[in-house]
């Protein structure tokens, strides 16, 4: 079992503690300057720890960013989603949906796949019979 991920605040505090200890300032991306000429010292090892924590945080934030749907539109109705009315939904791969489509997706998720299949068969009976054959 791996270690639990550090929160944004914990990583930020780790960077600030390093900067206070070694009297440096974080760079524009939040990373303190590399301790040139100090390889294999406690400072170098601590810098690597801070660097890795920032890298993991960056990778985690990128993986949690809403993914565009393959068609470029809402994954429910496939129409374009405007930035003003977008709702972000999904745990593993968040995506932008219209508010009504997000409501429908939440209901379907709550009801489960069997209920959605029964509803589909009830709403469109000919499709349901063709799919069953």
Secondary structure per residue as TSV (DSSP state, phi and psi in degrees):
chain	resnum	aa	ss	phi	psi
A	1	X	-	360.0	130.2
A	2	X	-	-78.9	172.7
A	3	X	-	-75.4	151.6
A	4	X	-	-68.5	145.6
A	5	X	-	-66.2	143.5
A	6	X	-	-76.1	145.1
A	7	X	-	-78.2	167.3
A	8	X	H	-55.7	-43.1
A	9	X	H	-65.2	-40.5
A	10	X	H	-64.7	-41.1
A	11	X	H	-66.0	-43.8
A	12	X	H	-61.3	-41.9
A	13	X	H	-65.5	-37.7
A	14	X	H	-62.5	-42.2
A	15	X	H	-64.7	-46.0
A	16	X	H	-63.7	-38.3
A	17	X	H	-63.5	-42.4
A	18	X	H	-61.1	-46.3
A	19	X	H	-63.0	-39.4
A	20	X	H	-65.8	-45.1
A	21	X	H	-62.2	-40.8
A	22	X	H	-106.9	10.3
A	23	X	T	51.6	54.0
A	24	X	-	-129.2	170.7
A	25	X	-	-117.7	144.0
A	26	X	B	-66.6	148.7
A	27	X	-	-78.0	-173.5
A	28	X	T	-60.2	-33.0
A	29	X	T	-90.7	7.1
A	30	X	S	93.3	-6.2
A	31	X	-	-89.8	129.1
A	32	X	B	-65.3	159.1
A	33	X	-	-64.1	146.7
A	34	X	-	-64.4	135.3
A	35	X	-	-78.4	74.2
A	36	X	T	-57.9	138.9
A	37	X	T	77.5	6.7
A	38	X	-	-125.1	32.1
A	39	X	T	-61.0	147.5
A	40	X	T	61.1	27.6
A	41	X	S	-109.3	166.4
A	42	X	H	-56.1	-36.9
A	43	X	H	-63.1	-43.2
A	44	X	H	-63.4	-44.8
A	45	X	H	-62.9	-40.0
A	46	X	H	-68.3	-37.6
A	47	X	H	-60.9	-42.4
A	48	X	H	-61.5	-39.0
A	49	X	H	-62.5	-44.4
A	50	X	H	-64.6	-43.8
A	51	X	H	-58.9	-47.5
A	52	X	H	-65.0	-39.0
A	53	X	H	-62.7	-42.7
A	54	X	H	-65.5	-38.8
A	55	X	H	-64.3	-44.3
A	56	X	H	-63.0	-41.9
A	57	X	H	-62.5	-43.4
A	58	X	H	-63.7	-43.8
A	59	X	H	-64.0	-40.4
A	60	X	H	-65.4	-41.6
A	61	X	H	-67.9	-34.2
A	62	X	H	-69.4	-38.3
A	63	X	H	-72.6	-21.2
A	64	X	T	-93.1	-2.7
A	65	X	S	-70.3	143.7
A	66	X	-	-59.0	131.2
A	67	X	-	-90.2	138.0
A	68	X	-	-70.0	145.3
A	69	X	-	-71.0	156.8
A	70	X	T	-56.1	-35.1
A	71	X	T	-84.4	-9.5
A	72	X	S	87.4	-1.5
A	73	X	S	-117.4	-168.4
A	74	X	-	-63.4	133.3
A	75	X	T	-69.5	-12.7
A	76	X	T	-90.8	-53.4
A	77	X	T	-106.6	-10.7
A	78	X	-	68.4	6.5
A	79	X	S	-81.4	158.0
A	80	X	-	-62.5	143.7
A	81	X	-	-109.2	120.5
A	82	X	-	-74.8	148.3
A	83	X	G	-61.1	-32.6
A	84	X	G	-70.5	-30.1
A	85	X	G	-112.8	15.1
A	86	X	-	-75.0	136.9
A	87	X	E	-115.3	129.0
A	88	X	E	-91.0	127.4
A	89	X	E	-141.1	147.0
A	90	X	-	117.1	142.5
A	91	X	S	-95.4	-55.3
A	92	X	S	-71.5	-45.8
A	93	X	S	-134.8	86.0
A	94	X	-	-59.5	142.8
A	95	X	E	-138.6	162.9
A	96	X	E	-90.0	131.2
A	97	X	E	-130.9	162.1
A	98	X	-	-70.5	154.3
A	99	X	H	-55.5	-44.7
A	100	X	H	-66.8	-38.0
A	101	X	H	-66.9	-37.2
A	102	X	H	-64.9	-40.1
A	103	X	H	-61.3	-44.7
A	104	X	H	-62.1	-43.2
A	105	X	H	-64.1	-40.1
A	106	X	H	-63.6	-42.9
A	107	X	H	-63.7	-43.8
A	108	X	H	-63.4	-40.7
A	109	X	H	-63.6	-41.0
A	110	X	H	-67.5	-39.7
A	111	X	H	-74.6	-34.5
A	112	X	-	98.5	164.1
A	113	X	H	-66.0	-34.1
A	114	X	H	-65.7	-42.6
A	115	X	H	-65.1	-39.5
A	116	X	H	-64.9	-40.4
A	117	X	H	-64.9	-41.9
A	118	X	H	-64.1	-42.7
A	119	X	H	-62.3	-43.3
A	120	X	H	-60.7	-43.9
A	121	X	H	-64.3	-33.9
A	122	X	H	-75.0	-42.4
A	123	X	H	-71.9	-37.5
A	124	X	S	-129.4	76.9
A	125	X	H	-60.9	-37.3
A	126	X	H	-64.9	-40.1
A	127	X	H	-63.0	-40.8
A	128	X	H	-63.5	-40.7
A	129	X	H	-68.7	-40.1
A	130	X	H	-65.0	-38.8
A	131	X	H	-68.4	-30.2
A	132	X	H	-75.8	-24.7
A	133	X	-	-82.8	360.0
